[in-house]
C-alpha cells in the first residue's frame, strides 16, 4: 500500500491538526470521531486530485473510506483499474 503515508499525512494535518499519535492504520475514522460526513467529502476531493481517480457516490462506503488501510487499498485498486497504478 504505497499510498498510505500521503493519505495519513492529509488526515493528520486536516482532521487531527498535526496530532496523529492515536491514528493507526486500522483506526475507524467514523467511530473515533476523526472524520465526519463532510470530512469524507474533503478526503474524497483530496484523493481525486492527488491520485487522478474518480470516486463515485456508491463507492463512499466504510469498506473504502473508514480507515487509512481501507482508503489506501481502495486507491490502489482504483489506480490499478485505471491503469495508472505505481
C-alpha positions as CSV (number, residue, x, y, z in Angstrom):
1,X,0.0,0.0,0.0
2,X,2.2,2.7,-1.3
3,X,-0.4,5.4,-0.8
4,X,-0.8,5.1,3.0
5,X,1.8,7.7,4.0
6,X,0.4,10.6,2.0
7,X,-3.1,9.8,3.0
8,X,-2.1,9.6,6.6
9,X,-0.4,13.0,6.3
10,X,-3.5,14.5,4.8
11,X,-5.7,13.1,7.6
12,X,-3.3,14.2,10.3
13,X,-2.9,17.7,9.0
14,X,-6.5,18.4,8.1
15,X,-8.5,16.5,10.8
16,X,-6.1,15.9,13.7
17,X,-4.3,19.3,13.4
18,X,-0.9,17.6,13.3
19,X,-1.5,15.3,16.3
20,X,-1.5,11.8,14.7
21,X,-0.3,9.8,17.6
22,X,-3.6,7.9,18.0
23,X,-4.1,7.2,14.3
24,X,-3.3,3.6,13.4
25,X,-3.7,2.0,10.0
26,X,-7.0,0.4,11.0
27,X,-8.4,3.2,13.2
28,X,-12.0,3.8,12.2
29,X,-12.4,7.5,11.1
30,X,-16.1,7.5,12.0
31,X,-16.1,5.5,15.3
32,X,-13.2,7.5,16.6
33,X,-14.7,10.8,15.6
34,X,-11.8,11.8,13.3
35,X,-13.8,12.4,10.2
36,X,-17.5,13.1,9.8
37,X,-19.6,13.1,6.6
38,X,-18.2,16.5,5.5
39,X,-14.7,15.3,6.1
40,X,-15.3,12.3,3.9
41,X,-16.1,14.7,1.1
42,X,-12.9,16.6,1.8
43,X,-10.9,13.3,1.8
44,X,-12.6,12.3,-1.5
45,X,-11.6,15.6,-3.1
46,X,-8.0,15.1,-2.0
47,X,-7.9,11.6,-3.3
48,X,-9.4,12.5,-6.7
49,X,-6.9,15.4,-7.1
50,X,-3.8,13.7,-5.7
51,X,-4.3,10.4,-7.5
52,X,-6.2,11.3,-10.6
53,X,-9.0,9.0,-9.8
54,X,-12.8,9.5,-9.9
55,X,-14.8,8.3,-6.9
56,X,-18.5,7.6,-7.4
57,X,-21.1,8.2,-4.7
58,X,-21.8,4.5,-4.3
59,X,-18.1,3.9,-3.5
60,X,-18.2,6.1,-0.4
61,X,-18.6,3.2,1.9
62,X,-16.9,2.3,5.2
63,X,-15.2,-0.6,3.3
64,X,-13.4,2.0,1.1
65,X,-13.2,5.2,3.3
66,X,-13.2,4.4,7.1
67,X,-9.5,3.9,7.9
68,X,-6.1,4.6,6.4
69,X,-5.8,0.9,5.4
70,X,-9.2,0.9,3.7
71,X,-8.5,4.2,1.9
72,X,-5.1,3.1,0.7
73,X,-6.4,-0.2,-0.5
74,X,-9.2,1.5,-2.3
75,X,-6.9,4.0,-4.0
76,X,-4.5,1.2,-5.1
77,X,-7.5,-0.7,-6.5
78,X,-8.8,2.4,-8.4
79,X,-5.4,3.3,-9.8
80,X,-4.8,-0.3,-10.9
81,X,-8.2,-0.5,-12.6
82,X,-7.5,2.8,-14.4
83,X,-4.1,1.6,-15.5
84,X,-2.2,4.3,-13.6
85,X,-1.0,2.5,-10.5
86,X,2.6,2.6,-9.5
